[in-house]
Amino acid sequence: NNHVMCICLWILGEYCETSESVADAFDVVTDQLGEAPFIVQAEEKQAAEQAAAEAAKGPKLVTKNIVLSDGTYATQTVYSEPKIAATDLDKSPNLRKMIVGGDIFLGTIVASCLTKMCLRA
């Protein structure tokens, strides 16, 4: 949740006072942010669109003959859909997903938190 992440980052920026805790918190936050361009890359966008296209192909029809409890045969038709979620394809940390997703308020909280940590270090 974005609101919970904002509060956690504010707490880290406000209450990390020793140089060791500041360094540890700074490392964790920067690891969760990832590399600098905080926009969706073209390859990532194409992979997400391809997964959505595969999911949109429609359900797969499977027909089976089954034996009922009284010994008679019946035909069972089952529709199955592939379960491919975009979140399964994306292995980036949650903080990065939120910022790339366009949460500007969270981005300003991250910037404020990292600035406080740099000034305390």
N, C-alpha and C positions, 0 to 999 in steps of 0.2 A: 504494500500500500504506500502511495506517495506521501501521504501525511505522516505516517509513522517514520518513513525514511527522513523526512524533513526534521522531525523532532530528534531523531537519533543523531543526525549530523549536527544539529544545534547543540546538543549535549556534549558531543565530542569536541566541538569548537570552543565551548564555554568552560568545560571542566577538566580538560587535559592540561595540567599545569607543569608537571615534571618533564624534563627534556626527553626522558625515555618514553613516557606515555604519549607525548606529542609525536615523536618519531614513529612509534608503532601505529598510532591512529592515522597519521599522514600516509604511511605505507599502505595500510589497509584501504583507505579511501581511494588512493591513486590506483591501486590494483583493481578495485571495483569499477573505476572509471574507464580503464583501458587506454588505448592509444588516442591521440589528439583529435582526429576529425570526428566530431560527434554528429555525423549525418549518415544516412543509410547509403552504403556503397552500392554501385550498380549491380555487382555480382550477387549481393544479398537480396536486392530487390527482385532480380530475375529468379533466384531460387524460391523466394516466397511466392512469386506469381506462378511458377511452374507447379509448386505444391498445391496452390489453390485451383489451378486448371485440372490437375489430376483428381482432386476431390470433387470438382464440379462435373466430372464425366458422368456421374450418376451412379445409382446403385447397381450392383451386380446381382443377377437373378440366378438362384441355385435351386434346382428341382431334385428332390430325392423321393425314392419309394421307401416307405416305412411299414413295419408290421405293427398293427394295433394290438391292444390287450386281448381282444377276442379272436385273434388269429387272422383277421382280414388285412388286406393290403390297402394302403392309401398313398396318395401323392401329396408331398409337402413341398410348398414353394416358399423359399426364404430370400429376402432381399438383404444384401450385405453391402455396407459402404466402407471404403478404406478409411482408417482413422489416422490421418496425417495432420498433426497440428503444426502451425508455424512456430510455436514456442519450442517444439521438439527439435526443429532444425537449427534454431538460434541458440548457440551455446555461450553467448556473451553474458556477463554478470547482470543482475537485476538493476543495479544502479545505472549502468550504461543503457539498458533497454528503456528505462524511464526517461532518461535525458534525450536519447535519440528519438523516442516517441513524441517529444515536443513539450515536456514539462519544464517550462521556463522558470517557474518559481523554485523548483527543485534545483535547477542549474544555478540560480543565484544563491541558494542556501549552501550548495557545495562550494561555490567560489568564496563566500563569506567564511565558511568553516576552514577552508585551506588557507585563506589569508590570515585568520586568527592564529592558526598553527604556525605559519611561517614567522609571524611577528613574535611569537613566544619562544621559538627555537633559538 
